[in-house]
């Protein structure tokens, strides 16, 4: 077992400077944080690890490296929001690679179909997060611009804080729902139009699935490739700056 032994604790355990620096060095969107912001993120990550419970699946052996990396990436979106934004859930299940989730779907005729979904991550309302460790390591690598499965799934948790994952997270003071929708809805509609027209978008076309996926994909893009989101949807980028209380483009 590692330093944390991956049971929930009531008191944060310090992450060693060596492990923390190794984690940051592997993630370019963390390397560009100021020294003070990195210290703040480290403290937040330690508090997060004290609250949450990691579980391995699919033969994976958990390590400090795995859990600290996932926790640090997941805590970046709440650097300006605080740990309470991740309340009401505890578990994180980590698979070595993509995993299969069985679905039961009833069609319009009442016929139930069973199918297998191959996933790199999933967030369950009121339940755990599921993450592929292989995919969690891809962010920042060549060919994966704008991609971060950890931030994507943690964004779903922010979206679910006030109900369904509908693209409208629990908004803090200073942002009204009408303000949010006035920017978010036109951006989503425009993106869907572009995808439906067969345009090759720089933002993952999966974002056109629904408003919840658009919020999650746009959030991962916001943090790991901010210039991309700002170029395609500058008003949405500014809205996210207000919501997340961060400006990744300024520090990048």
ABEGO torsion letter per residue (X at the ends): XBAAGGBBBABBBBBBAAAAAAAAAABAAAAABBAAAAAAAAAAAAAAAAABBBBBBGGBBBBAAAAAAAAAAAAAAAAAAEAAAABGBABBBBBABBBBBBBBBBBAAGBBBBBBBBBABBBBBGBBBBBBAAAAAABGBBGABGBBAAAAAAAAAAAAAAEBBAGBBBBBBGBBAAAAAAAAAAAAAAAAAAAAAGBBBABBAAAAABAAAAAAAAAAAAAABAAAAAAABAAAAAAAAAAAGBBAAAAX
